[in-house]
């Protein structure tokens, strides 16, 4: 009977940990209130992990399989990732990566018996592991690991169809296709500068003294952000679209250490190499301490919403606004297609469930991205019959899934920084002057993207396939410039030097504009109170560049549809027609050999 005590205790610990995990797995990834249950779940899994380490030999004798150890480690990795999505703390993401990488290196899910190879449930666990690990690796920009995981996932899907001919694995093929499409977009510039704020590249020595001395009457810190993108056929993986992926990284700090080049140390048992054929559970859970950078400020908390309804979006905004700390500002990024309100098509309410948490607990259902646009007659259900809006639904119909500018006014009781990326973004100008407590900062995208030698329809396809052009300007401005002209660069030394010189031109311009903003006497308080926040200051500088770049671009038709808008206005010294600003655009255009596509009236 004594021999049965260890396996029974182990099974009881597994069941207890699983019950606790289910409660935090589906918890909303927004809100600042503490999740008191997370420490309990973490404690339960650490107790389980420690128990299997101390009693490994007895558990193996009683029939413990390697995949069961892998399942525990996978749960811990998933638990860390869920907590990262709730808090945006990089250490949780790194911990998740460590556990997943250990599972991969040891082949826990590869199966050590004939039964395991024929176990459909075990194969699903292995597929979910690869999908989750790939998502973590993507966010960490571990591109070599991403490529390795993608190749293995493809091979595993093909093998699954052969091993289990009575199962189609159709859903997993969809996941694989999503991976391939997403990788094609986000890895195109994987060898360029990171999207995250990097002190080496994004702080400028010449302007640092002016930034240090700058102090407005009111200074706000970026504490919370809501990121939401909803377009038909947009490229996404799991519940991250290309646009929310870019904004997610843009609002984080790049560790200055060497984590992105560092290889996890080999795990050893009693000073020797780990025997990969045995059941082992030694994972260094403190390794993350060597990979984090304690000198960096905390990342702002981010709520990433995937295809929410209008009411869900407003509910999350209300929760964030209500819990926003004093002297803080929240960033609200909304990317969606517009509804001008001029169509004669009556409104129809859209129904359906929407998931708003980033997880891969089960296979994702087919999205409604590929549904055709249906205009169905019916009674109007909107109380805003002629007001412009953006639509959050699979079809271009109004109703409960239309988000109107007036819907956002209640959230201006607290400081807010709005980024509206839509072909109807300019209708949100009405927020300026209608605030209910705090004046809001507004960055509104162009109504049409700009591409050289492309029709409007093909431009829309390009945006659908590669993400929003405006968002790309705010997160990777030089990439956006190249995209406009269809420029691609290889990894050879010549092209690398060309891109590095272009980055130097942009950095020099940003340093000059940063000094102008910090020394001008006409800077509106709305911008002044967030200028000391590095993440927001970088977005403002990139907006200035984007606006001037698109203003100077030669087109057959000249109108405001192709130019972004900011409210309140930034100083004239950084206007799109300013000589100082235009000179930087001209230098970039000449460097990329596309200056014939521009008109510089102020030079």
Protein Blocks (a to p, Z undefined) as FASTA:
>chain_A
ZZmmmmmmmmmmmmmmmmmmmmmmmpccedjbdcfklmmmmmmmmmmmmmmmmmmmmmmm
nopafklmmmmmmmmmmmmmmmmmmnopaklmmmmmmmmmmmmmnommnopafklmmmmk
lmmmmmmmmmmmmmmmmmnopaklmmmmmmmmmmmmmmmmmmmmmbgolmmmmmmmmmmm
mmmmmmmmmmmccfbdcfklmpcfklmmmmmmpccfbdcddfbdcdddddehiacehjac
fklmmmmmmmcccdfblmlmpccddddeehiacdfkbccfbdcfklmmmmpcfkbccddd
ddddehiafklmmmmmmmmmmmpcehiacdddddddddehlacbdcdddeddddfbdcdf
bccdddfklpccdddddddfbfblkbccddddfbdcehjkbccfklmmmmmmpccddddd
dfklmmmmmmnopagkbacddddddfbdcdehiafklmmmmmmmnopfklmmmmommlmm
mmmnopacdfbfklmmmmmmmmmmmmmmmmmmmmmmmmpckbcfklmmmmmpmklmmmmm
mmmmmmmmmmmpccfbdcfklpccddddddfklgfklmklmmmmmmmmmmnopmmmpccf
kZZ
